[in-house]
Amino acid sequence: MALFFRALKQRFAHIRIGVLNSGSASDIFALVPDIEVFQLFVSATRLKSFAHVIDLSEMEGWRDIATMPVNPEEALCEAFGIPPVPLEERQAPTGTGLKIGIVPMASSPLRTLPPKLVSEIAAMLAKQDCDITIVLNAYQGVMKAYKAALGPFSGNSIRVVDGFKTIGNLIKFVGQQDYLIVADSGPAHISKLFQTPGIGIYTSADAKTLQGRHKNLRTWQSSFEGPHCSAPCGLAKLRATVDGKIGCMGSLELPITALPDIPEKGDASLAQSLVTNAPVPCVARLEADIPEICHLISQDFAQA
């Protein structure tokens, strides 16, 4: 949405833009020049000073976002009939002592990367004389278990942080990195604001749709194929059967029609299992792909 506002301001330089009820995303919108951000509320008098009020959450085509990933920048620019802002050319990192950020945990345990994959990527990069930071997600509820599954790292070039207290801290981190390795997550899309180079590793969601026109991240898409689903299936979150079983089509061996609902309550033990020892099939497939993923990453540094 922030990228769309940049494009809107580029096309109509004279307009005044305000974002209402932005909550924790305020730090993202604040990166857009000449925009007013109302984090929690706006007075009736102030609201009347705007000529139009548009509810972006009601955009046509977004209703199936739980099973059909949407690229908001593309959808909004198309709806408003404006071109997106030009992109800077992606540059591979050069030199020694590069800052490498690894963000493996998504907002949903469904899309979190296997600890083994993360550990092997970090170990490979440590040999490249890089400064590596692995950022976990303290709000997912299974961060401690994931941290334990990563195991200890040798040397001083790899550090693990539990996460950031604000979106602003996360934005600053993404903007400061020379290279990123990210799951399908908020940080992957925040990287578009800075065109930070790296690789995005996608599982249930379609990398082409979510990355859209942005080429700063190479993309790796899980190649899982099963009797009830193939990656990318489109799921953004886990689903539930009528009798309460939680999982996805591959883990429960059921068609999507048998999983009509999003779970009403979280299951801590299931979430921990998903991110440590029993990920859904399209995520589990990534472990078999570790050599190829590491080779793809190493290519960027070889080109530099």
Helices and strands as residue ranges (DSSP letters): H 2-11, E 17-20, G 23-25, H 26-29, E 35-38, H 44-48, G 56-58, H 72-80, E 99-103, G 109-111, H 115-126, E 131-135, H 143-150, E 158-161, H 167-176, E 179-183, H 186-194, E 198-202, H 207-211, E 217-221, E 239-240, E 246-247, H 249-252, G 256-258, H 268-276, H 281-288, H 290-303
